[in-house]
Amino acid sequence: MKLQVTCKYEGGVFETLSQVRDSMPGKPAKRPVPSSQPVKRIAVSDLLDGGREAVLLHDGDEYRLRLTSNGKLILTK
């Protein structure tokens, strides 16, 4: 089954959902094309190095990765 959606706006008509998404302000950057290389796997225990939290740096921002008492992971900015 194929679903066709047509959305009208002041500037014309969108024919695809990707056109709608791409026109949105603050839209996310295009996703990179997946490579044929395997995904790198890192053990959380290696990141935390015996502790319960680590700070990850990404594009100049700090993200905190915490291990809860229930063994769950929480990532916050």
N, CA, C, O and CB atoms as a CASP TS submission, in Angstrom:
PFRMAT TS
TARGET T0000
AUTHOR 0000-0000-0000
METHOD Language model
MODEL 1
PARENT N/A
ATOM      1  N   MET     1       0.841  -1.171   0.000  1.00  0.00           N
ATOM      2  CA  MET     1       0.000   0.000   0.000  1.00  0.00           C
ATOM      3  C   MET     1       0.890   1.240   0.000  1.00  0.00           C
ATOM      4  O   MET     1       1.850   1.316   0.768  1.00  0.00           O
ATOM      5  CB  MET     1      -0.959  -0.005   1.215  1.00  0.00           C
ATOM      6  N   LYS     2       0.580   2.200  -0.849  1.00  0.00           N
ATOM      7  CA  LYS     2       1.359   3.426  -0.949  1.00  0.00           C
ATOM      8  C   LYS     2       0.485   4.589  -0.492  1.00  0.00           C
ATOM      9  O   LYS     2      -0.653   4.735  -0.936  1.00  0.00           O
ATOM     10  CB  LYS     2       1.879   3.651  -2.405  1.00  0.00           C
ATOM     11  N   LEU     3       1.026   5.408   0.393  1.00  0.00           N
ATOM     12  CA  LEU     3       0.319   6.573   0.901  1.00  0.00           C
ATOM     13  C   LEU     3       0.855   7.805   0.194  1.00  0.00           C
ATOM     14  O   LEU     3       2.064   8.036   0.170  1.00  0.00           O
ATOM     15  CB  LEU     3       0.473   6.701   2.443  1.00  0.00           C
ATOM     16  N   GLN     4      -0.032   8.586  -0.376  1.00  0.00           N
ATOM     17  CA  GLN     4       0.382   9.812  -1.039  1.00  0.00           C
ATOM     18  C   GLN     4      -0.178  10.984  -0.254  1.00  0.00           C
ATOM     19  O   GLN     4      -1.371  11.031   0.044  1.00  0.00           O
ATOM     20  CB  GLN     4      -0.093   9.848  -2.522  1.00  0.00           C
ATOM     21  N   VAL     5       0.682  11.923   0.076  1.00  0.00           N
ATOM     22  CA  VAL     5       0.284  13.093   0.843  1.00  0.00           C
ATOM     23  C   VAL     5       0.662  14.329   0.050  1.00  0.00           C
ATOM     24  O   VAL     5       1.797  14.461  -0.409  1.00  0.00           O
ATOM     25  CB  VAL     5       0.948  13.104   2.251  1.00  0.00           C
ATOM     26  N   THR     6      -0.293  15.237  -0.110  1.00  0.00           N
ATOM     27  CA  THR     6      -0.025  16.513  -0.756  1.00  0.00           C
ATOM     28  C   THR     6      -0.341  17.609   0.233  1.00  0.00           C
ATOM     29  O   THR     6      -1.461  17.679   0.740  1.00  0.00           O
ATOM     30  CB  THR     6      -0.851  16.680  -2.064  1.00  0.00           C
ATOM     31  N   CYS     7       0.620  18.465   0.519  1.00  0.00           N
ATOM     32  CA  CYS     7       0.443  19.564   1.463  1.00  0.00           C
ATOM     33  C   CYS     7       0.568  20.881   0.709  1.00  0.00           C
ATOM     34  O   CYS     7       1.522  21.093  -0.039  1.00  0.00           O
ATOM     35  CB  CYS     7       1.483  19.486   2.623  1.00  0.00           C
ATOM     36  N   LYS     8      -0.409  21.764   0.916  1.00  0.00           N
ATOM     37  CA  LYS     8      -0.359  23.080   0.278  1.00  0.00           C
ATOM     38  C   LYS     8       0.159  24.106   1.279  1.00  0.00           C
ATOM     39  O   LYS     8      -0.109  24.014   2.477  1.00  0.00           O
ATOM     40  CB  LYS     8      -1.759  23.495  -0.259  1.00  0.00           C
ATOM     41  N   TYR     9       0.887  25.063   0.780  1.00  0.00           N
ATOM     42  CA  TYR     9       1.356  26.172   1.600  1.00  0.00           C
ATOM     43  C   TYR     9       1.398  27.402   0.714  1.00  0.00           C
ATOM     44  O   TYR     9       1.141  27.315  -0.486  1.00  0.00           O
ATOM     45  CB  TYR     9       2.759  25.876   2.235  1.00  0.00           C
ATOM     46  N   GLU    10       1.722  28.557   1.303  1.00  0.00           N
ATOM     47  CA  GLU    10       1.677  29.808   0.553  1.00  0.00           C
ATOM     48  C   GLU    10       2.580  29.812  -0.671  1.00  0.00           C
ATOM     49  O   GLU    10       2.275  30.478  -1.660  1.00  0.00           O
ATOM     50  CB  GLU    10       2.053  30.944   1.448  1.00  0.00           C
ATOM     51  N   GLY    11       3.680  29.083  -0.621  1.00  0.00           N
ATOM     52  CA  GLY    11       4.635  29.104  -1.723  1.00  0.00           C
ATOM     53  C   GLY    11       4.395  28.053  -2.793  1.00  0.00           C
ATOM     54  O   GLY    11       5.103  28.036  -3.799  1.00  0.00           O
ATOM     55  N   GLY    12       3.419  27.176  -2.605  1.00  0.00           N
ATOM     56  CA  GLY    12       3.194  26.133  -3.598  1.00  0.00           C
ATOM     57  C   GLY    12       2.669  24.859  -2.966  1.00  0.00           C
ATOM     58  O   GLY    12       1.907  24.901  -2.000  1.00  0.00           O
ATOM     59  N   VAL    13       3.073  23.747  -3.507  1.00  0.00           N
ATOM     60  CA  VAL    13       2.592  22.447  -3.042  1.00  0.00           C
ATOM     61  C   VAL    13       3.786  21.533  -2.787  1.00  0.00           C
ATOM     62  O   VAL    13       4.704  21.452  -3.604  1.00  0.00           O
ATOM     63  CB  VAL    13       1.618  21.807  -4.077  1.00  0.00           C
ATOM     64  N   PHE    14       3.764  20.849  -1.650  1.00  0.00           N
ATOM     65  CA  PHE    14       4.760  19.834  -1.360  1.00  0.00           C
ATOM     66  C   PHE    14       4.252  18.515  -1.914  1.00  0.00           C
ATOM     67  O   PHE    14       3.089  18.164  -1.709  1.00  0.00           O
ATOM     68  CB  PHE    14       5.050  19.735   0.172  1.00  0.00           C
ATOM     69  N   GLU    15       5.090  17.794  -2.599  1.00  0.00           N
ATOM     70  CA  GLU    15       4.701  16.502  -3.150  1.00  0.00           C
ATOM     71  C   GLU    15       5.134  15.344  -2.255  1.00  0.00           C
ATOM     72  O   GLU    15       4.542  14.266  -2.307  1.00  0.00           O
ATOM     73  CB  GLU    15       5.291  16.331  -4.535  1.00  0.00           C
ATOM     74  N   THR    16       6.166  15.560  -1.434  1.00  0.00           N
ATOM     75  CA  THR    16       6.662  14.482  -0.590  1.00  0.00           C
ATOM     76  C   THR    16       6.826  14.968   0.841  1.00  0.00           C
ATOM     77  O   THR    16       6.950  16.165   1.098  1.00  0.00           O
ATOM     78  CB  THR    16       7.993  13.940  -1.128  1.00  0.00           C
ATOM     79  N   LEU    17       6.824  14.019   1.767  1.00  0.00           N
ATOM     80  CA  LEU    17       7.044  14.369   3.165  1.00  0.00           C
ATOM     81  C   LEU    17       8.442  14.921   3.387  1.00  0.00           C
ATOM     82  O   LEU    17       8.645  15.758   4.267  1.00  0.00           O
ATOM     83  CB  LEU    17       6.819  13.159   4.053  1.00  0.00           C
ATOM     84  N   SER    18       9.406  14.463   2.601  1.00  0.00           N
ATOM     85  CA  SER    18      10.761  14.975   2.765  1.00  0.00           C
ATOM     86  C   SER    18      10.833  16.446   2.378  1.00  0.00           C
ATOM     87  O   SER    18      11.632  17.189   2.948  1.00  0.00           O
ATOM     88  CB  SER    18      11.747  14.159   1.927  1.00  0.00           C
ATOM     89  N   GLN    19      10.018  16.881   1.423  1.00  0.00           N
ATOM     90  CA  GLN    19       9.967  18.306   1.075  1.00  0.00           C
ATOM     91  C   GLN    19       9.403  19.114   2.236  1.00  0.00           C
ATOM     92  O   GLN    19       9.873  20.219   2.507  1.00  0.00           O
ATOM     93  CB  GLN    19       9.115  18.530  -0.194  1.00  0.00           C
ATOM     94  N   VAL    20       8.409  18.578   2.916  1.00  0.00           N
ATOM     95  CA  VAL    20       7.841  19.258   4.083  1.00  0.00           C
ATOM     96  C   VAL    20       8.907  19.362   5.163  1.00  0.00           C
ATOM     97  O   VAL    20       9.129  20.435   5.725  1.00  0.00           O
ATOM     98  CB  VAL    20       6.584  18.507   4.619  1.00  0.00           C
ATOM     99  N   ARG    21       9.570  18.240   5.453  1.00  0.00           N
ATOM    100  CA  ARG    21      10.598  18.225   6.492  1.00  0.00           C
ATOM    101  C   ARG    21      11.728  19.195   6.156  1.00  0.00           C
ATOM    102  O   ARG    21      12.195  19.934   7.022  1.00  0.00           O
ATOM    103  CB  ARG    21      11.156  16.807   6.673  1.00  0.00           C
ATOM    104  N   ASP    22      12.165  19.189   4.893  1.00  0.00           N
ATOM    105  CA  ASP    22      13.296  20.031   4.504  1.00  0.00           C
ATOM    106  C   ASP    22      12.964  21.519   4.545  1.00  0.00           C
ATOM    107  O   ASP    22      13.874  22.345   4.616  1.00  0.00           O
ATOM    108  CB  ASP    22      13.760  19.658   3.117  1.00  0.00           C
ATOM    109  N   SER    23      11.689  21.875   4.502  1.00  0.00           N
ATOM    110  CA  SER    23      11.301  23.284   4.507  1.00  0.00           C
ATOM    111  C   SER    23      11.120  23.833   5.906  1.00  0.00           C
ATOM    112  O   SER    23      10.966  25.042   6.075  1.00  0.00           O
ATOM    113  CB  SER    23      10.032  23.471   3.730  1.00  0.00           C
ATOM    114  N   MET    24      11.135  22.978   6.907  1.00  0.00           N
ATOM    115  CA  MET    24      10.866  23.403   8.276  1.00  0.00           C
ATOM    116  C   MET    24      12.022  24.217   8.825  1.00  0.00           C
ATOM    117  O   MET    24      13.182  23.855   8.630  1.00  0.00           O
ATOM    118  CB  MET    24      10.600  22.197   9.172  1.00  0.00           C
ATOM    119  N   PRO    25      11.713  25.336   9.524  1.00  0.00           N
ATOM    120  CA  PRO    25      12.791  26.106  10.141  1.00  0.00           C
ATOM    121  C   PRO    25      13.425  25.291  11.260  1.00  0.00           C
ATOM    122  O   PRO    25      12.742  24.553  11.970  1.00  0.00           O
ATOM    123  CB  PRO    25      12.264  27.459  10.684  1.00  0.00           C
ATOM    124  N   GLY    26      14.727  25.431  11.408  1.00  0.00           N
ATOM    125  CA  GLY    26      15.429  24.690  12.439  1.00  0.00           C
ATOM    126  C   GLY    26      15.488  23.205  12.163  1.00  0.00           C
ATOM    127  O   GLY    26      15.664  22.397  13.074  1.00  0.00           O
ATOM    128  N   LYS    27      15.339  22.852  10.900  1.00  0.00           N
ATOM    129  CA  LYS    27      15.337  21.430  10.541  1.00  0.00           C
ATOM    130  C   LYS    27      16.693  20.808  10.855  1.00  0.00           C
ATOM    131  O   LYS    27      17.724  21.476  10.778  1.00  0.00           O
ATOM    132  CB  LYS    27      14.993  21.242   9.042  1.00  0.00           C
ATOM    133  N   PRO    28      16.686  19.541  11.206  1.00  0.00           N
ATOM    134  CA  PRO    28      17.959  18.876  11.466  1.00  0.00           C
ATOM    135  C   PRO    28      18.757  18.729  10.178  1.00  0.00           C
ATOM    136  O   PRO    28      18.203  18.703   9.079  1.00  0.00           O
ATOM    137  CB  PRO    28      17.729  17.500  12.109  1.00  0.00           C
ATOM    138  N   ALA    29      20.056  18.635  10.340  1.00  0.00           N
ATOM    139  CA  ALA    29      20.919  18.442   9.177  1.00  0.00           C
ATOM    140  C   ALA    29      20.614  17.087   8.546  1.00  0.00           C
ATOM    141  O   ALA    29      20.146  16.165   9.215  1.00  0.00           O
ATOM    142  CB  ALA    29      22.423  18.542   9.574  1.00  0.00           C
ATOM    143  N   LYS    30      20.881  16.986   7.283  1.00  0.00           N
ATOM    144  CA  LYS    30      20.671  15.711   6.590  1.00  0.00           C
ATOM    145  C   LYS    30      21.505  14.630   7.260  1.00  0.00           C
ATOM    146  O   LYS    30      22.647  14.861   7.659  1.00  0.00           O
ATOM    147  CB  LYS    30      21.035  15.827   5.082  1.00  0.00           C
ATOM    148  N   ARG    31      20.925  13.468   7.375  1.00  0.00           N
ATOM    149  CA  ARG    31      21.648  12.349   7.964  1.00  0.00           C
ATOM    150  C   ARG    31      22.739  11.889   7.024  1.00  0.00           C
ATOM    151  O   ARG    31      22.541  11.829   5.810  1.00  0.00           O
ATOM    152  CB  ARG    31      20.698  11.191   8.289  1.00  0.00           C
ATOM    153  N   PRO    32      23.900  11.563   7.590  1.00  0.00           N
ATOM    154  CA  PRO    32      24.976  11.064   6.721  1.00  0.00           C
ATOM    155  C   PRO    32      24.600   9.711   6.147  1.00  0.00           C
ATOM    156  O   PRO    32      23.861   8.938   6.756  1.00  0.00           O
ATOM    157  CB  PRO    32      26.309  10.961   7.495  1.00  0.00           C
ATOM    158  N   VAL    33      25.117   9.450   4.985  1.00  0.00           N
ATOM    159  CA  VAL    33      24.893   8.161   4.349  1.00  0.00           C
ATOM    160  C   VAL    33      25.648   7.104   5.135  1.00  0.00           C
ATOM    161  O   VAL    33      26.841   7.263   5.395  1.00  0.00           O
ATOM    162  CB  VAL    33      25.340   8.178   2.857  1.00  0.00           C
ATOM    163  N   PRO    34      24.968   6.020   5.520  1.00  0.00           N
ATOM    164  CA  PRO    34      25.669   4.985   6.291  1.00  0.00           C
ATOM    165  C   PRO    34      26.850   4.431   5.512  1.00  0.00           C
ATOM    166  O   PRO    34      26.770   4.203   4.305  1.00  0.00           O
ATOM    167  CB  PRO    34      24.709   3.848   6.665  1.00  0.00           C
ATOM    168  N   SER    35      27.945   4.219   6.226  1.00  0.00           N
ATOM    169  CA  SER    35      29.124   3.654   5.567  1.00  0.00           C
ATOM    170  C   SER    35      29.055   2.139   5.643  1.00  0.00           C
ATOM    171  O   SER    35      28.253   1.571   6.385  1.00  0.00           O
ATOM    172  CB  SER    35      30.438   4.178   6.215  1.00  0.00           C
ATOM    173  N   SER    36      29.895   1.511   4.876  1.00  0.00           N
ATOM    174  CA  SER    36      29.928   0.051   4.886  1.00  0.00           C
ATOM    175  C   SER    36      30.808  -0.464   6.019  1.00  0.00           C
ATOM    176  O   SER    36      30.917  -1.673   6.221  1.00  0.00           O
ATOM    177  CB  SER    36      30.434  -0.484   3.539  1.00  0.00           C
ATOM    178  N   GLN    37      31.438   0.453   6.763  1.00  0.00           N
ATOM    179  CA  GLN    37      32.287   0.038   7.876  1.00  0.00           C
ATOM    180  C   GLN    37      31.413  -0.333   9.070  1.00  0.00           C
ATOM    181  O   GLN    37      30.351   0.258   9.264  1.00  0.00           O
ATOM    182  CB  GLN    37      33.291   1.160   8.258  1.00  0.00           C
ATOM    183  N   PRO    38      31.847  -1.304   9.871  1.00  0.00           N
ATOM    184  CA  PRO    38      31.060  -1.683  11.046  1.00  0.00           C
ATOM    185  C   PRO    38      31.022  -0.547  12.072  1.00  0.00           C
ATOM    186  O   PRO    38      31.941   0.267  12.152  1.00  0.00           O
ATOM    187  CB  PRO    38      31.637  -2.957  11.688  1.00  0.00           C
ATOM    188  N   VAL    39      29.947  -0.513  12.848  1.00  0.00           N
ATOM    189  CA  VAL    39      29.785   0.515  13.875  1.00  0.00           C
ATOM    190  C   VAL    39      30.738   0.218  15.025  1.00  0.00           C
ATOM    191  O   VAL    39      30.840  -0.921  15.479  1.00  0.00           O
ATOM    192  CB  VAL    39      28.313   0.580  14.379  1.00  0.00           C
ATOM    193  N   LYS    40      31.435   1.248  15.491  1.00  0.00           N
ATOM    194  CA  LYS    40      32.370   1.087  16.597  1.00  0.00           C
ATOM    195  C   LYS    40      31.586   0.831  17.881  1.00  0.00           C
ATOM    196  O   LYS    40      30.612   1.530  18.162  1.00  0.00           O
ATOM    197  CB  LYS    40      33.281   2.341  16.744  1.00  0.00           C
ATOM    198  N   ARG    41      31.994  -0.151  18.650  1.00  0.00           N
ATOM    199  CA  ARG    41      31.344  -0.491  19.917  1.00  0.00           C
ATOM    200  C   ARG    41      32.301  -0.173  21.063  1.00  0.00           C
ATOM    201  O   ARG    41      33.464  -0.576  21.053  1.00  0.00           O
ATOM    202  CB  ARG    41      30.920  -1.995  19.947  1.00  0.00           C
ATOM    203  N   ILE    42      31.785   0.559  22.054  1.00  0.00           N
ATOM    204  CA  ILE    42      32.577   0.947  23.216  1.00  0.00           C
ATOM    205  C   ILE    42      31.801   0.529  24.457  1.00  0.00           C
ATOM    206  O   ILE    42      30.631   0.882  24.608  1.00  0.00           O
ATOM    207  CB  ILE    42      32.883   2.493  23.223  1.00  0.00           C
ATOM    208  N   ALA    43      32.434  -0.207  25.330  1.00  0.00           N
ATOM    209  CA  ALA    43      31.788  -0.615  26.573  1.00  0.00           C
ATOM    210  C   ALA    43      31.600   0.603  27.472  1.00  0.00           C
ATOM    211  O   ALA    43      32.510   1.418  27.627  1.00  0.00           O
ATOM    212  CB  ALA    43      32.620  -1.709  27.298  1.00  0.00           C
ATOM    213  N   VAL    44      30.418   0.719  28.059  1.00  0.00           N
ATOM    214  CA  VAL    44      30.136   1.839  28.957  1.00  0.00           C
ATOM    215  C   VAL    44      31.127   1.831  30.119  1.00  0.00           C
ATOM    216  O   VAL    44      31.546   2.890  30.587  1.00  0.00           O
ATOM    217  CB  VAL    44      28.677   1.770  29.484  1.00  0.00           C
ATOM    218  N   SER    45      31.494   0.660  30.576  1.00  0.00           N
ATOM    219  CA  SER    45      32.455   0.571  31.686  1.00  0.00           C
ATOM    220  C   SER    45      33.795   1.209  31.305  1.00  0.00           C
ATOM    221  O   SER    45      34.485   1.763  32.161  1.00  0.00           O
ATOM    222  CB  SER    45      32.670  -0.904  32.095  1.00  0.00           C
ATOM    223  N   ASP    46      34.161   1.132  30.020  1.00  0.00           N
ATOM    224  CA  ASP    46      35.390   1.790  29.566  1.00  0.00           C
ATOM    225  C   ASP    46      35.230   3.309  29.581  1.00  0.00           C
ATOM    226  O   ASP    46      36.167   4.031  29.921  1.00  0.00           O
ATOM    227  CB  ASP    46      35.767   1.311  28.149  1.00  0.00           C
ATOM    228  N   LEU    47      34.039   3.796  29.212  1.00  0.00           N
ATOM    229  CA  LEU    47      33.799   5.239  29.234  1.00  0.00           C
ATOM    230  C   LEU    47      33.793   5.782  30.663  1.00  0.00           C
ATOM    231  O   LEU    47      34.369   6.834  30.941  1.00  0.00           O
ATOM    232  CB  LEU    47      32.471   5.566  28.546  1.00  0.00           C
ATOM    233  N   LEU    48      33.142   5.060  31.553  1.00  0.00           N
ATOM    234  CA  LEU    48      33.004   5.534  32.933  1.00  0.00           C
ATOM    235  C   LEU    48      34.244   5.254  33.768  1.00  0.00           C
ATOM    236  O   LEU    48      34.445   5.884  34.806  1.00  0.00           O
ATOM    237  CB  LEU    48      31.800   4.890  33.586  1.00  0.00           C
ATOM    238  N   ASP    49      35.076   4.320  33.330  1.00  0.00           N
ATOM    239  CA  ASP    49      36.357   4.012  33.987  1.00  0.00           C
ATOM    240  C   ASP    49      36.182   3.814  35.493  1.00  0.00           C
ATOM    241  O   ASP    49      36.917   4.390  36.295  1.00  0.00           O
ATOM    242  CB  ASP    49      37.374   5.135  33.726  1.00  0.00           C
ATOM    243  N   GLY    50      35.205   2.998  35.862  1.00  0.00           N
ATOM    244  CA  GLY    50      34.990   2.692  37.275  1.00  0.00           C
ATOM    245  C   GLY    50      34.087   3.669  38.000  1.00  0.00           C
ATOM    246  O   GLY    50      33.651   3.394  39.118  1.00  0.00           O
ATOM    247  N   GLY    51      33.800   4.805  37.383  1.00  0.00           N
ATOM    248  CA  GLY    51      32.927   5.803  38.006  1.00  0.00           C
ATOM    249  C   GLY    51      31.476   5.606  37.598  1.00  0.00           C
ATOM    250  O   GLY    51      31.127   4.593  36.992  1.00  0.00           O
ATOM    251  N   ARG    52      30.634   6.572  37.928  1.00  0.00           N
ATOM    252  CA  ARG    52      29.215   6.479  37.608  1.00  0.00           C
ATOM    253  C   ARG    52      28.787   7.531  36.583  1.00  0.00           C
ATOM    254  O   ARG    52      27.630   7.558  36.162  1.00  0.00           O
ATOM    255  CB  ARG    52      28.388   6.627  38.874  1.00  0.00           C
ATOM    256  N   GLU    53      29.724   8.396  36.183  1.00  0.00           N
ATOM    257  CA  GLU    53      29.380   9.370  35.156  1.00  0.00           C
ATOM    258  C   GLU    53      30.603   9.811  34.374  1.00  0.00           C
ATOM    259  O   GLU    53      31.739   9.702  34.835  1.00  0.00           O
ATOM    260  CB  GLU    53      28.703  10.575  35.779  1.00  0.00           C
ATOM    261  N   ALA    54      30.332  10.315  33.167  1.00  0.00           N
ATOM    262  CA  ALA    54      31.395  10.819  32.297  1.00  0.00           C
ATOM    263  C   ALA    54      30.841  12.025  31.546  1.00  0.00           C
ATOM    264  O   ALA    54      29.637  12.127  31.312  1.00  0.00           O
ATOM    265  CB  ALA    54      31.907   9.708  31.300  1.00  0.00           C
ATOM    266  N   VAL    55      31.726  12.923  31.175  1.00  0.00           N
ATOM    267  CA  VAL    55      31.343  14.082  30.374  1.00  0.00           C
ATOM    268  C   VAL    55      31.820  13.825  28.950  1.00  0.00           C
ATOM    269  O   VAL    55      32.997  13.559  28.710  1.00  0.00           O
ATOM    270  CB  VAL    55      31.948  15.419  30.952  1.00  0.00           C
ATOM    271  N   LEU    56      30.866  13.912  27.997  1.00  0.00           N
ATOM    272  CA  LEU    56      31.174  13.725  26.585  1.00  0.00           C
ATOM    273  C   LEU    56      31.160  15.090  25.915  1.00  0.00           C
ATOM    274  O   LEU    56      30.257  15.889  26.160  1.00  0.00           O
ATOM    275  CB  LEU    56      30.160  12.749  25.901  1.00  0.00           C
ATOM    276  N   LEU    57      32.145  15.366  25.078  1.00  0.00           N
ATOM    277  CA  LEU    57      32.223  16.644  24.366  1.00  0.00           C
ATOM    278  C   LEU    57      31.782  16.431  22.926  1.00  0.00           C
ATOM    279  O   LEU    57      32.237  15.509  22.249  1.00  0.00           O
ATOM    280  CB  LEU    57      33.667  17.237  24.421  1.00  0.00           C
ATOM    281  N   HIS    58      30.875  17.312  22.466  1.00  0.00           N
ATOM    282  CA  HIS    58      30.370  17.222  21.095  1.00  0.00           C
ATOM    283  C   HIS    58      30.063  18.622  20.590  1.00  0.00           C
ATOM    284  O   HIS    58      29.241  19.328  21.174  1.00  0.00           O
ATOM    285  CB  HIS    58      29.103  16.316  21.017  1.00  0.00           C
ATOM    286  N   ASP    59      30.717  19.025  19.510  1.00  0.00           N
ATOM    287  CA  ASP    59      30.515  20.349  18.907  1.00  0.00           C
ATOM    288  C   ASP    59      30.597  21.481  19.929  1.00  0.00           C
ATOM    289  O   ASP    59      29.807  22.424  19.879  1.00  0.00           O
ATOM    290  CB  ASP    59      29.170  20.398  18.208  1.00  0.00           C
ATOM    291  N   GLY    60      31.543  21.389  20.848  1.00  0.00           N
ATOM    292  CA  GLY    60      31.744  22.438  21.834  1.00  0.00           C
ATOM    293  C   GLY    60      30.789  22.374  23.016  1.00  0.00           C
ATOM    294  O   GLY    60      30.880  23.209  23.916  1.00  0.00           O
ATOM    295  N   ASP    61      29.885  21.420  23.041  1.00  0.00           N
ATOM    296  CA  ASP    61      28.946  21.274  24.153  1.00  0.00           C
ATOM    297  C   ASP    61      29.336  20.066  24.997  1.00  0.00           C
ATOM    298  O   ASP    61      29.946  19.114  24.512  1.00  0.00           O
ATOM    299  CB  ASP    61      27.492  21.130  23.634  1.00  0.00           C
ATOM    300  N   GLU    62      28.964  20.134  26.277  1.00  0.00           N
ATOM    301  CA  GLU    62      29.220  19.030  27.187  1.00  0.00           C
ATOM    302  C   GLU    62      27.929  18.258  27.435  1.00  0.00           C
ATOM    303  O   GLU    62      26.877  18.851  27.670  1.00  0.00           O
ATOM    304  CB  GLU    62      29.812  19.542  28.515  1.00  0.00           C
ATOM    305  N   TYR    63      28.018  16.950  27.383  1.00  0.00           N
ATOM    306  CA  TYR    63      26.900  16.058  27.682  1.00  0.00           C
ATOM    307  C   TYR    63      27.347  15.143  28.811  1.00  0.00           C
ATOM    308  O   TYR    63      28.467  14.631  28.803  1.00  0.00           O
ATOM    309  CB  TYR    63      26.451  15.233  26.412  1.00  0.00           C
ATOM    310  N   ARG    64      26.467  14.945  29.777  1.00  0.00           N
ATOM    311  CA  ARG    64      26.796  14.112  30.922  1.00  0.00           C
ATOM    312  C   ARG    64      26.120  12.750  30.781  1.00  0.00           C
ATOM    313  O   ARG    64      24.899  12.670  30.650  1.00  0.00           O
ATOM    314  CB  ARG    64      26.372  14.799  32.238  1.00  0.00           C
ATOM    315  N   LEU    65      26.905  11.695  30.809  1.00  0.00           N
ATOM    316  CA  LEU    65      26.406  10.330  30.760  1.00  0.00           C
ATOM    317  C   LEU    65      26.487   9.768  32.177  1.00  0.00           C
ATOM    318  O   LEU    65      27.567   9.651  32.755  1.00  0.00           O
ATOM    319  CB  LEU    65      27.223   9.450  29.738  1.00  0.00           C
ATOM    320  N   ARG    66      25.304   9.418  32.730  1.00  0.00           N
ATOM    321  CA  ARG    66      25.266   8.923  34.111  1.00  0.00           C
ATOM    322  C   ARG    66      24.684   7.519  34.164  1.00  0.00           C
ATOM    323  O   ARG    66      23.784   7.173  33.399  1.00  0.00           O
ATOM    324  CB  ARG    66      24.445   9.868  35.003  1.00  0.00           C
ATOM    325  N   LEU    67      25.205   6.729  35.071  1.00  0.00           N
ATOM    326  CA  LEU    67      24.714   5.388  35.335  1.00  0.00           C
ATOM    327  C   LEU    67      23.863   5.469  36.599  1.00  0.00           C
ATOM    328  O   LEU    67      24.358   5.865  37.654  1.00  0.00           O
ATOM    329  CB  LEU    67      25.894   4.352  35.489  1.00  0.00           C
ATOM    330  N   THR    68      22.581   5.094  36.500  1.00  0.00           N
ATOM    331  CA  THR    68      21.688   5.163  37.654  1.00  0.00           C
ATOM    332  C   THR    68      21.907   3.966  38.568  1.00  0.00           C
ATOM    333  O   THR    68      22.621   3.022  38.231  1.00  0.00           O
ATOM    334  CB  THR    68      20.220   5.228  37.202  1.00  0.00           C
ATOM    335  N   SER    69      21.272   4.034  39.734  1.00  0.00           N
ATOM    336  CA  SER    69      21.376   2.918  40.689  1.00  0.00           C
ATOM    337  C   SER    69      20.682   1.672  40.159  1.00  0.00           C
ATOM    338  O   SER    69      20.957   0.566  40.625  1.00  0.00           O
ATOM    339  CB  SER    69      20.771   3.313  42.045  1.00  0.00           C
ATOM    340  N   ASN    70      19.780   1.837  39.184  1.00  0.00           N
ATOM    341  CA  ASN    70      19.099   0.697  38.567  1.00  0.00           C
ATOM    342  C   ASN    70      19.843   0.161  37.353  1.00  0.00           C
ATOM    343  O   ASN    70      19.357  -0.751  36.684  1.00  0.00           O
ATOM    344  CB  ASN    70      17.697   1.088  38.165  1.00  0.00           C
ATOM    345  N   GLY    71      21.022   0.717  37.058  1.00  0.00           N
ATOM    346  CA  GLY    71      21.810   0.246  35.927  1.00  0.00           C
ATOM    347  C   GLY    71      21.387   0.831  34.588  1.00  0.00           C
ATOM    348  O   GLY    71      21.807   0.335  33.542  1.00  0.00           O
ATOM    349  N   LYS    72      20.556   1.885  34.598  1.00  0.00           N
ATOM    350  CA  LYS    72      20.129   2.550  33.371  1.00  0.00           C
ATOM    351  C   LYS    72      21.090   3.681  33.055  1.00  0.00           C
ATOM    352  O   LYS    72      21.803   4.166  33.934  1.00  0.00           O
ATOM    353  CB  LYS    72      18.682   3.083  33.499  1.00  0.00           C
ATOM    354  N   LEU    73      21.106   4.099  31.789  1.00  0.00           N
ATOM    355  CA  LEU    73      21.952   5.224  31.380  1.00  0.00           C
ATOM    356  C   LEU    73      21.102   6.454  31.127  1.00  0.00           C
ATOM    357  O   LEU    73      20.018   6.358  30.552  1.00  0.00           O
ATOM    358  CB  LEU    73      22.765   4.871  30.120  1.00  0.00           C
ATOM    359  N   ILE    74      21.587   7.602  31.550  1.00  0.00           N
ATOM    360  CA  ILE    74      20.925   8.884  31.299  1.00  0.00           C
ATOM    361  C   ILE    74      21.945   9.809  30.662  1.00  0.00           C
ATOM    362  O   ILE    74      23.043   9.994  31.187  1.00  0.00           O
ATOM    363  CB  ILE    74      20.337   9.506  32.620  1.00  0.00           C
ATOM    364  N   LEU    75      21.572  10.395  29.517  1.00  0.00           N
ATOM    365  CA  LEU    75      22.436  11.357  28.834  1.00  0.00           C
ATOM    366  C   LEU    75      21.734  12.704  28.859  1.00  0.00           C
ATOM    367  O   LEU    75      20.622  12.839  28.350  1.00  0.00           O
ATOM    368  CB  LEU    75      22.756  10.908  27.360  1.00  0.00           C
ATOM    369  N   THR    76      22.389  13.711  29.457  1.00  0.00           N
ATOM    370  CA  THR    76      21.809  15.060  29.543  1.00  0.00           C
ATOM    371  C   THR    76      22.815  16.081  29.033  1.00  0.00           C
ATOM    372  O   THR    76      24.025  15.858  29.051  1.00  0.00           O
ATOM    373  CB  THR    76      21.387  15.396  31.003  1.00  0.00           C
ATOM    374  N   LYS    77      22.283  17.193  28.585  1.00  0.00           N
ATOM    375  CA  LYS    77      23.135  18.275  28.088  1.00  0.00           C
ATOM    376  C   LYS    77      23.405  19.222  29.218  1.00  0.00           C
ATOM    377  O   LYS    77      24.106  20.218  29.036  1.00  0.00           O
ATOM    378  CB  LYS    77      22.485  19.017  26.894  1.00  0.00           C
TER
END
